[in-house]
Amino acid sequence: MTESYLSSIKRTVAGRTVRHAGFWLAYLTYFYAVNRLGNQNLTLPTVIFSLPFFLLVYYGVGHALGAHFSRGRYAAAAGLALAVYLAAFLGMLSLTHGGASHLGLFSEYLTSSPEFSMGKFLQNYLKLIGNFSIFAALGHQYRTKLASMEKEGRERESRLRFEYASLAKQVSPHLLANLFQSLDRQMSGGVPEQLRSGVMDLYELMLHYMRASLPDSSRTVLLSEELGACRRFIQVSSSMSGREPTFRWDLSGELSGAVVPPTTLLTLVENVFKHGDPYCPCRPPQIRVSVVRDLCSISVSNTCRKGNPLSNGHGLGLTNLRKRLHHVFQNRYQMVCSCHKGVHSVDIRIEF
């Protein structure tokens, strides 16, 4: 932690201590003044002797509510509150009717009949724990509400920052999209269809990435749409390199009925081009996709490129993909990465 952060914590703690000390000093003054009006026997030392019991009940019950009750540990909260009440009971009884009873504290709280009476003692005791338990509950409710408001404020600020960053990030892609559309109109005549088709494949692929990055876009796309984006990516990569990739596809099931997070399969295909050998004729990369009832299986395997060990790749992109799968499917997915004899494989199973 930095020195400024530690200083900020110290200032916060010091400020809170001063506020609490001021509150209790004001309360003691109020308590003494009000009770003195009806009881001339009450002295200031007696009120000061009572302060530890006020503090014990207020902070003890407050801690039980904050540390246990608010987290669903109701038995622990009840047990701690009962222990606080018992400690207050024994302490007050000791001061008023026990070894310290010569201090005369009990009689000073009474306007008549100064002899000790368990009934009157219990009456005063129940008033004390009742009042300060209510104060502790109100304080806990206030702190909970304040923490909730602060959390909402932080989340709102975070969403605004994310929205701004996302909107700013879309400026260049939107300009490129307009350029692609203008280029398509210019190529409408006198341009080979294959070249025009390649440009439009690149345009559609760019749109797929743009939709995946928008903050208000859907968290899933149809598996068939994701497969189409992968085919465009492979086709564009082939056109740029002048070499034909040797991917082998094994597709089965109702692919249009399943959904995945955007760029799920694209991430795996990109890794093949980045870290593997998509042009290997003897061990071509494999893409297997199967949808059977409520289960979708996706598997991509490829030969690792020589001189590019696994530790230098297949890291950040797969970690990001795993987080996105967790956000969408929680515990209804499995993602296993493995490497055996120079072949890297990623297997994903999703339950709908």
C-alpha positions as CSV (number, residue, x, y, z in Angstrom):
1,M,0.0,0.0,0.0
2,T,1.2,3.5,-0.8
3,E,1.9,6.1,1.9
4,S,-1.0,8.3,0.7
5,Y,-3.4,5.4,1.0
6,L,-2.2,4.6,4.5
7,S,-2.5,8.3,5.4
8,S,-6.1,8.3,4.1
9,I,-7.0,5.3,6.2
10,K,-5.5,6.9,9.3
11,R,-7.5,10.1,8.7
12,T,-10.7,8.2,8.2
13,V,-10.2,6.2,11.4
14,A,-9.2,9.3,13.4
15,G,-12.3,11.2,12.1
16,R,-14.6,8.4,13.0
17,T,-13.1,8.1,16.5
18,V,-13.6,11.9,17.0
19,R,-17.2,11.7,15.8
20,H,-18.0,8.8,18.1
21,A,-16.3,10.4,21.1
22,G,-18.2,13.6,20.5
23,F,-21.5,11.7,20.2
24,W,-21.0,9.8,23.5
25,L,-19.9,13.0,25.3
26,A,-23.1,14.7,24.1
27,Y,-25.2,11.7,25.0
28,L,-23.7,11.6,28.6
29,T,-24.5,15.3,29.0
30,Y,-28.1,14.8,27.8
31,F,-28.6,11.7,29.9
32,Y,-27.4,13.3,33.1
33,A,-29.4,16.5,32.5
34,V,-32.6,14.7,31.8
35,N,-32.4,12.2,34.6
36,R,-31.2,14.9,37.1
37,L,-34.4,16.7,36.6
38,G,-36.4,13.9,38.3
39,N,-33.7,12.5,40.5
40,Q,-31.6,14.8,42.6
41,N,-29.6,11.8,43.9
42,L,-28.0,11.1,40.5
43,T,-24.4,12.2,40.3
44,L,-22.1,12.7,37.3
45,P,-19.7,9.9,38.4
46,T,-22.6,7.4,38.5
47,V,-23.4,8.3,34.9
48,I,-19.8,7.9,33.9
49,F,-19.7,4.5,35.6
50,S,-22.7,3.5,33.4
51,L,-21.0,4.5,30.2
52,P,-19.1,1.2,29.7
53,F,-22.4,-0.7,29.7
54,F,-23.9,1.7,27.1
55,L,-20.8,1.1,24.9
56,L,-20.9,-2.7,25.5
57,V,-24.5,-3.1,24.4
58,Y,-24.3,-0.6,21.5
59,Y,-21.1,-1.8,19.9
60,G,-21.6,-5.4,20.8
61,V,-25.0,-5.7,19.2
62,G,-23.8,-3.5,16.3
63,H,-21.0,-5.9,15.6
64,A,-23.3,-8.9,15.8
65,L,-25.5,-7.3,13.2
66,G,-22.7,-6.1,10.9
67,A,-20.4,-9.1,11.1
68,H,-22.9,-12.0,11.3
69,F,-26.5,-11.0,10.8
70,S,-25.9,-9.2,7.5
71,R,-24.0,-12.2,6.1
72,G,-26.8,-14.7,7.0
73,R,-25.1,-16.1,10.1
74,Y,-28.1,-15.7,12.3
75,A,-27.2,-18.2,15.0
76,A,-23.8,-16.5,15.4
77,A,-25.4,-13.1,15.6
78,A,-27.9,-14.3,18.2
79,G,-25.2,-16.0,20.3
80,L,-23.0,-12.9,20.3
81,A,-25.9,-10.6,21.2
82,L,-26.9,-12.9,24.1
83,A,-23.3,-12.9,25.3
84,V,-23.3,-9.1,25.3
85,Y,-26.6,-9.0,27.2
86,L,-25.3,-11.5,29.8
87,A,-22.0,-9.6,30.3
88,A,-24.0,-6.3,30.8
89,F,-26.3,-8.0,33.2
90,L,-23.5,-9.5,35.4
91,G,-21.5,-6.2,35.3
92,M,-24.5,-4.1,36.3
93,L,-25.5,-6.5,39.0
94,S,-22.0,-6.6,40.4
95,L,-21.9,-2.8,40.6
96,T,-25.3,-2.3,42.2
97,H,-25.7,-5.4,44.4
98,G,-22.4,-7.2,44.4
99,G,-18.9,-6.5,45.7
100,A,-19.1,-2.9,44.5
101,S,-22.5,-2.2,45.9
102,H,-21.0,0.1,48.5
103,L,-20.6,2.7,45.7
104,G,-24.3,3.3,46.0
105,L,-24.9,3.3,42.3
106,F,-28.3,1.5,42.4
107,S,-29.8,3.9,44.9
108,E,-28.8,6.9,42.9
109,Y,-30.9,5.7,40.0
110,L,-34.0,5.6,42.3
111,T,-36.2,8.4,43.5
112,S,-37.6,6.3,46.4
113,S,-36.9,3.1,48.3
114,P,-33.1,2.9,47.9
115,E,-32.9,-0.7,49.0
116,F,-32.0,-3.2,46.2
117,S,-34.9,-4.7,44.4
118,M,-34.4,-7.3,41.7
119,G,-37.7,-6.2,40.0
120,K,-36.5,-2.5,39.7
121,F,-33.0,-3.7,38.7
122,L,-34.4,-5.8,35.9
123,Q,-36.6,-2.8,34.8
124,N,-33.6,-0.6,34.5
125,Y,-31.5,-3.3,32.8
126,L,-34.2,-4.0,30.2
127,K,-34.5,-0.3,29.4
128,L,-30.7,-0.1,28.9
129,I,-30.4,-3.1,26.6
130,G,-33.6,-2.2,24.8
131,N,-32.6,1.4,24.1
132,F,-29.1,0.7,23.0
133,S,-30.1,-2.4,20.9
134,I,-32.5,-0.1,19.0
135,F,-29.7,2.5,18.5
136,A,-27.4,-0.3,17.3
137,A,-30.1,-1.6,14.8
138,L,-30.7,1.9,13.5
139,G,-27.0,2.5,13.1
140,H,-26.5,-0.8,11.3
141,Q,-29.4,0.1,8.9
142,Y,-27.9,3.5,8.2
143,R,-24.5,2.1,7.5
144,T,-26.0,-0.6,5.3
145,K,-27.9,2.0,3.3
146,L,-24.9,4.2,3.0
147,A,-22.7,1.3,1.8
148,S,-25.3,0.4,-0.7
149,M,-25.5,3.9,-2.1
150,E,-21.7,4.1,-2.3
151,K,-21.6,0.8,-4.2
152,E,-24.3,2.0,-6.6
153,G,-22.4,5.2,-7.2
154,R,-19.2,3.2,-7.9
155,E,-21.0,0.9,-10.2
156,R,-22.7,3.8,-12.0
157,E,-19.3,5.5,-12.5
158,S,-17.7,2.3,-13.7
159,R,-20.6,1.7,-16.2
160,L,-20.1,5.3,-17.5
161,R,-16.4,4.8,-17.9
162,F,-17.0,1.5,-19.7
163,E,-19.6,3.0,-21.9
164,Y,-17.4,5.9,-22.9
165,A,-14.4,3.6,-23.6
166,S,-16.6,1.3,-25.7
167,L,-18.2,4.2,-27.6
168,A,-14.7,5.7,-28.2
169,K,-13.5,2.4,-29.4
170,Q,-16.3,2.2,-32.0
171,V,-15.3,5.4,-33.8
172,S,-12.6,3.9,-36.0
173,P,-14.6,0.7,-36.8
174,H,-17.6,2.7,-37.9
175,L,-15.5,4.8,-40.1
176,L,-14.0,1.7,-41.6
177,A,-17.5,0.3,-42.1
178,N,-18.5,3.4,-44.1
179,L,-15.4,3.1,-46.2
180,F,-16.2,-0.6,-46.9
181,Q,-19.7,0.3,-48.0
182,S,-18.3,3.1,-50.3
183,L,-15.7,0.7,-51.7
184,D,-18.4,-1.9,-52.4
185,R,-20.4,0.6,-54.4
186,Q,-17.3,1.6,-56.4
187,M,-16.5,-2.0,-57.1
188,S,-20.0,-2.8,-58.4
189,G,-18.7,-2.7,-62.0
190,G,-15.5,-3.8,-63.6
191,V,-14.1,-5.6,-60.5
192,P,-13.7,-9.4,-60.4
193,E,-16.4,-11.0,-58.3
194,Q,-13.9,-13.0,-56.2
195,L,-12.1,-9.8,-55.1
196,R,-15.4,-8.1,-54.3
197,S,-16.5,-11.1,-52.3
198,G,-13.3,-11.1,-50.3
199,V,-13.7,-7.5,-49.4
200,M,-17.2,-8.0,-48.3
201,D,-16.1,-11.1,-46.2
202,L,-13.7,-8.8,-44.4
203,Y,-16.5,-6.3,-43.9
204,E,-18.9,-8.9,-42.4
205,L,-16.1,-10.2,-40.2
206,M,-15.4,-6.7,-38.9
207,L,-19.1,-6.2,-38.2
208,H,-19.1,-9.5,-36.2
209,Y,-16.3,-8.2,-34.0
210,M,-18.0,-4.8,-33.6
211,R,-21.3,-6.3,-32.4
212,A,-19.4,-8.5,-29.9
213,S,-17.7,-5.5,-28.3
214,L,-20.8,-3.2,-27.9
215,P,-21.8,-2.9,-24.2
216,D,-25.5,-3.2,-24.9
217,S,-25.2,-6.1,-27.4
218,S,-26.4,-9.6,-26.6
219,R,-24.1,-11.9,-24.7
220,T,-24.7,-14.7,-27.1
221,V,-25.0,-15.3,-30.8
222,L,-26.3,-18.3,-32.8
223,L,-23.7,-21.0,-33.3
224,S,-24.4,-21.0,-37.0
225,E,-23.5,-17.3,-37.1
226,E,-20.3,-17.9,-35.2
227,L,-19.4,-20.7,-37.7
228,G,-20.0,-18.3,-40.6
229,A,-17.7,-15.7,-39.1
230,C,-15.0,-18.4,-38.6
231,R,-15.3,-19.4,-42.3
232,R,-14.9,-15.8,-43.3
233,F,-11.9,-15.4,-41.1
234,I,-10.2,-18.4,-42.6
235,Q,-11.1,-17.2,-46.1
236,V,-9.7,-13.7,-45.5
237,S,-6.5,-15.2,-44.0
238,S,-6.1,-17.4,-47.0
239,S,-6.5,-14.5,-49.4
240,M,-4.0,-12.4,-47.5
241,S,-1.3,-15.2,-47.3
242,G,-1.9,-16.7,-50.7
243,R,-2.0,-20.2,-49.1
244,E,-5.0,-22.5,-48.5
245,P,-5.5,-23.6,-44.9
246,T,-6.0,-27.3,-44.4
247,F,-8.8,-27.1,-41.7
248,R,-11.0,-30.2,-41.4
249,W,-14.5,-29.6,-40.3
250,D,-16.8,-32.1,-38.5
251,L,-20.2,-30.5,-37.9
252,S,-23.3,-32.3,-36.7
253,G,-26.6,-31.6,-35.0
254,E,-28.9,-28.6,-35.0
255,L,-26.3,-25.8,-35.2
256,S,-28.8,-23.0,-35.6
257,G,-30.5,-23.9,-32.3
258,A,-27.5,-23.4,-30.1
259,V,-25.9,-20.2,-28.8
260,V,-22.4,-19.2,-27.7
261,P,-20.7,-16.0,-26.5
262,P,-19.6,-14.0,-29.5
263,T,-16.1,-14.9,-30.9
264,T,-16.0,-18.2,-28.9
265,L,-14.9,-20.3,-31.9
266,L,-13.2,-17.4,-33.5
267,T,-10.8,-17.2,-30.5
268,L,-9.8,-20.8,-31.0
269,V,-9.4,-20.4,-34.8
270,E,-7.3,-17.3,-34.3
271,N,-5.0,-19.2,-31.9
272,V,-4.5,-21.8,-34.6
273,F,-3.2,-19.1,-37.0
274,K,-1.2,-17.4,-34.3
275,H,0.4,-20.3,-32.5
276,G,-0.2,-23.4,-34.7
277,D,0.3,-24.5,-38.2
278,P,-3.0,-24.1,-40.2
279,Y,-1.3,-25.2,-43.4
280,C,0.1,-28.5,-42.2
281,P,-0.9,-31.2,-44.8
282,C,0.0,-34.2,-42.7
283,R,-1.7,-33.1,-39.5
284,P,-4.3,-30.5,-40.4
285,P,-6.1,-28.6,-37.7
286,Q,-9.5,-30.1,-36.7
287,I,-12.7,-28.3,-35.9
288,R,-15.4,-30.4,-34.4
289,V,-18.8,-29.0,-33.4
290,S,-21.8,-31.1,-32.3
291,V,-25.2,-30.2,-30.9
292,V,-27.2,-33.0,-29.3
293,R,-30.4,-32.0,-27.5
294,D,-29.3,-29.7,-24.6
295,L,-25.5,-30.3,-25.1
296,C,-23.1,-28.4,-27.4
297,S,-19.5,-29.7,-27.9
298,I,-16.8,-27.6,-29.5
299,S,-13.3,-29.0,-30.1
300,V,-10.4,-27.4,-31.9
301,S,-7.0,-29.1,-32.2
302,N,-3.9,-28.0,-34.0
303,T,-0.2,-28.8,-34.4
304,C,2.0,-26.4,-32.5
305,R,4.3,-24.3,-34.6
306,K,8.0,-25.2,-34.3
307,G,10.0,-22.8,-32.3
308,N,6.8,-21.4,-30.6
309,P,6.4,-23.4,-27.4
310,L,3.0,-23.6,-25.7
311,S,4.1,-21.3,-22.8
312,N,4.4,-18.4,-25.3
313,G,0.8,-18.8,-26.5
314,H,-2.7,-20.0,-25.8
315,G,-2.9,-17.8,-22.7
316,L,-4.6,-14.5,-22.6
317,G,-7.2,-15.2,-25.3
318,L,-8.3,-18.5,-23.7
319,T,-8.4,-16.9,-20.2
320,N,-10.7,-14.2,-21.6
321,L,-12.9,-16.9,-23.3
322,R,-13.2,-18.9,-20.1
323,K,-14.4,-15.8,-18.2
324,R,-17.0,-15.0,-20.9
325,L,-18.3,-18.6,-20.8
326,H,-18.6,-18.3,-17.0
327,H,-20.5,-15.0,-17.2
328,V,-23.0,-16.5,-19.6
329,F,-23.3,-20.2,-18.5
330,Q,-22.0,-20.1,-14.9
331,N,-21.5,-23.8,-13.9
332,R,-23.1,-25.2,-17.0
333,Y,-19.9,-25.4,-19.1
334,Q,-16.6,-27.1,-19.1
335,M,-13.4,-25.9,-20.9
336,V,-10.4,-28.2,-21.0
337,C,-7.0,-27.3,-22.6
338,S,-4.4,-29.9,-23.2
339,C,-1.2,-30.5,-25.2
340,H,0.1,-33.9,-26.2
341,K,2.9,-34.7,-28.5
342,G,3.0,-31.3,-30.1
343,V,-0.8,-31.1,-30.6
344,H,-2.8,-28.5,-28.7
345,S,-6.5,-29.1,-28.1
346,V,-9.3,-27.1,-26.5
347,D,-12.6,-28.9,-25.7
348,I,-15.7,-27.0,-24.6
349,R,-19.0,-28.5,-23.4
350,I,-22.0,-26.3,-22.8
351,E,-25.3,-27.4,-21.3
352,F,-28.4,-25.4,-22.2
